[in-house]
Every structure is written in structure tokens, then in C-alpha cells.
Amino acid sequence: MKLVIQINGAARELEILEPGPNCRYRFAQAAERTANVELPEPGAYSILTNGRVYEARVEETPAGLVVLVDGHRFEIDVQDPRRWRSKAAGGGGEGVAAVRAPMPGKVVRVLVAAGDSVAAGQGLVVVEAMKMQNEMKAPRAGRIIKIAVEAGSAVSAGEVLATIE
């Protein structure tokens, strides 16, 4: 899977050759690298690469991801060229917003129900992918009009998890 990632504003191409926990990847045309990735708790990753262990904390923000590694802060935006996805879509204003699965996985928990009022950034559904749990959050405040999944169900990339109005 090839991705375009922006790290603190600088674009780089990342190719994931094999997902975790025993990950193989390559940046641009550089040599292949390996890493062992574990998820000791949601949002925290333990990464072993080149004989060194890194502890990374990941937070989802409205602008993208923020990753903290050894006291260094990195602002990350991940773009999958295979999928169309507008950052503005469902990000504000009125109308209906669909919250979609970012990658294939399994629904671990559903945190809200149809009819619930939610705040922007509130967790809606937890999806496990590549042995990592990702909390899908509301892109804006609103009311849940539909939860399209249940705990234990498998989801595909781009599949609608919840709908907010």
C-alpha cells in the first residue's frame, strides 16, 4: 500500500510492504526497512527498529494526526492516493456527515447509539486494524442518525460506520 504522508509539512511517499506487528516498509525509493510494532494501549505504540525501541503517542486532531516520539512533536497528514477523501467533507457546517473506516478491520466497540448527541472529536466507534485499535471520532457536533456497524463485525476501507446530522 502506497501512501503520501506529510510530516510537519514535508511530503514523503511511504510504501507499506507488510503491515504490523512485523512491519516491512520503505520511504520513497530507499531501502526496505523493518519494525516490530506493538500497541500496549490505545493511542500508544512501542516500535522496535534498528535495535532501538521508540515509544510513540498518537492523537487525532481536526487537522490530522499528532505523534509524540521521545519528546519530539510531529504533525502528520496521511493521504491514500487510491481513495478520494476531502478533508472538508463532513468537517463542518450543515447536512449529513458519514464517518468511514480508514482501513479494513474489525469493530471492537460501538461507543454511541442512534439518536445520541455528540460533540466534535467525540469517539464513536473503535476499529482494530493490524492489531492496533483506532477510535473513529465525530468530525463535528451533531446527532447520530445511524450506526451502520456492530461490535465484532468486519469492515472494509471506506465503509460507513456512522452517520451524523
C-alpha positions as CSV (number, residue, x, y, z in Angstrom):
1,M,0.0,0.0,0.0
2,K,1.5,3.3,-1.0
3,L,0.6,6.4,1.0
4,V,1.6,10.1,0.8
5,I,2.4,11.5,4.2
6,Q,3.1,15.0,5.3
7,I,5.4,15.2,8.3
8,N,5.5,18.8,9.7
9,G,4.5,20.0,6.2
10,A,7.1,18.0,4.2
11,A,5.6,15.4,1.8
12,R,7.1,11.9,1.7
13,E,5.9,8.7,0.0
14,L,5.6,5.7,2.2
15,E,5.1,2.2,0.9
16,I,3.8,-0.4,3.5
17,L,5.0,-3.8,2.2
18,E,3.7,-5.8,5.1
19,P,1.5,-4.4,7.9
20,G,2.4,-4.9,11.6
21,P,3.1,-6.3,14.0
22,N,6.2,-7.3,12.0
23,C,6.1,-4.4,9.6
24,R,8.1,-4.0,6.4
25,Y,8.1,-0.6,4.8
26,R,10.1,1.8,2.6
27,F,10.2,5.6,2.2
28,A,10.2,6.7,-1.4
29,Q,12.8,4.6,-3.3
30,A,15.0,4.0,-0.2
31,A,15.9,0.5,1.0
32,E,13.3,-1.6,2.7
33,R,13.1,-1.3,6.5
34,T,11.5,-3.5,9.2
35,A,9.9,-2.7,12.5
36,N,8.1,-4.6,15.2
37,V,5.0,-2.6,16.3
38,E,3.0,-3.3,19.4
39,L,0.0,-1.5,20.9
40,P,0.3,-1.6,24.7
41,E,-2.7,0.7,25.0
42,P,-5.0,2.7,22.6
43,G,-3.0,5.6,21.1
44,A,0.4,4.4,22.3
45,Y,2.8,2.3,20.2
46,S,6.0,0.6,21.0
47,I,8.2,0.3,17.9
48,L,11.4,-1.7,17.7
49,T,13.5,-0.8,14.7
50,N,17.3,-0.9,14.0
51,G,17.9,-2.3,17.6
52,R,16.2,0.7,19.2
53,V,12.8,1.0,20.9
54,Y,10.7,4.1,20.4
55,E,7.5,4.9,22.3
56,A,5.1,6.9,20.2
57,R,1.8,8.5,21.3
58,V,-0.7,9.3,18.6
59,E,-3.6,11.8,18.9
60,E,-6.2,12.6,16.3
61,T,-6.9,16.3,15.9
62,P,-9.2,18.1,13.4
63,A,-6.1,19.0,11.4
64,G,-4.7,15.4,11.2
65,L,-2.6,13.3,13.5
66,V,-0.1,14.5,16.1
67,V,2.6,12.0,17.0
68,L,4.9,12.4,20.0
69,V,8.2,10.4,20.0
70,D,11.0,11.0,22.5
71,G,9.7,14.5,23.3
72,H,9.5,15.5,19.6
73,R,6.1,16.5,18.2
74,F,5.3,15.6,14.6
75,E,2.2,16.8,12.7
76,I,1.2,14.0,10.3
77,D,-1.4,14.0,7.5
78,V,-1.8,10.7,5.7
79,Q,-3.3,10.6,2.2
80,D,-4.1,7.3,0.4
81,P,-4.0,8.1,-3.4
82,R,-6.3,5.2,-4.0
83,R,-9.2,6.8,-2.1
84,W,-10.8,10.1,-2.7
85,R,-11.3,11.8,0.6
86,S,-11.8,15.5,1.0
87,K,-10.6,16.9,4.3
88,A,-13.5,19.3,4.2
89,A,-16.1,16.6,3.6
90,G,-18.3,16.3,6.6
91,G,-16.0,18.6,8.6
92,G,-18.4,21.3,9.5
93,G,-21.5,23.2,8.6
94,E,-24.8,21.6,8.0
95,G,-26.1,18.4,6.4
96,V,-25.2,14.8,6.8
97,A,-21.6,13.6,7.5
98,A,-20.5,10.0,7.2
99,V,-17.7,8.6,9.4
100,R,-15.9,6.0,7.4
101,A,-13.4,3.2,8.3
102,P,-9.9,4.4,7.3
103,M,-8.8,0.8,6.5
104,P,-10.1,-2.7,6.7
105,G,-10.5,-4.1,10.2
106,K,-12.9,-5.3,12.9
107,V,-15.2,-3.3,15.0
108,V,-14.2,-3.7,18.7
109,R,-16.7,-1.3,20.4
110,V,-19.5,1.0,19.4
111,L,-19.5,4.0,21.8
112,V,-22.7,5.7,20.8
113,A,-26.2,4.9,19.6
114,A,-28.6,6.3,17.0
115,G,-30.2,9.4,18.5
116,D,-27.3,10.4,20.7
117,S,-26.0,13.9,20.5
118,V,-22.2,14.1,20.0
119,A,-19.5,16.8,20.3
120,A,-16.8,17.3,17.6
121,G,-14.0,14.9,18.3
122,Q,-16.1,12.6,20.4
123,G,-15.3,8.9,20.0
124,L,-18.0,6.9,18.0
125,V,-16.6,3.5,17.0
126,V,-13.3,1.7,17.8
127,V,-11.9,-0.3,14.9
128,E,-9.0,-2.7,15.2
129,A,-6.7,-3.0,12.2
130,M,-3.2,-4.5,12.1
131,K,-3.5,-5.3,15.8
132,M,-4.0,-1.6,16.6
133,Q,-7.2,0.0,17.9
134,N,-8.3,3.2,16.3
135,E,-11.1,5.4,17.7
136,M,-13.1,6.9,14.9
137,K,-14.3,10.4,16.1
138,A,-17.1,12.7,15.2
139,P,-15.9,15.2,12.6
140,R,-18.3,17.8,14.0
141,A,-21.0,18.2,16.6
142,G,-24.4,16.8,15.8
143,R,-26.8,13.9,16.3
144,I,-26.2,10.3,15.3
145,I,-28.8,9.3,12.8
146,K,-27.4,5.8,12.1
147,I,-24.8,3.4,13.4
148,A,-24.1,1.0,10.4
149,V,-21.9,-1.5,12.3
150,E,-21.9,-3.5,15.5
151,A,-19.2,-4.9,17.7
152,G,-17.5,-7.9,16.1
153,S,-18.3,-7.0,12.5
154,A,-15.6,-6.8,9.8
155,V,-15.4,-3.5,7.9
156,S,-13.8,-2.6,4.6
157,A,-11.8,0.6,3.9
158,G,-14.2,3.5,3.2
159,E,-17.2,1.7,4.7
160,V,-19.6,3.9,6.5
161,L,-19.5,3.3,10.3
162,A,-21.9,6.1,11.5
163,T,-23.9,9.0,10.0
164,I,-24.2,12.4,11.8
165,E,-26.6,15.2,11.1
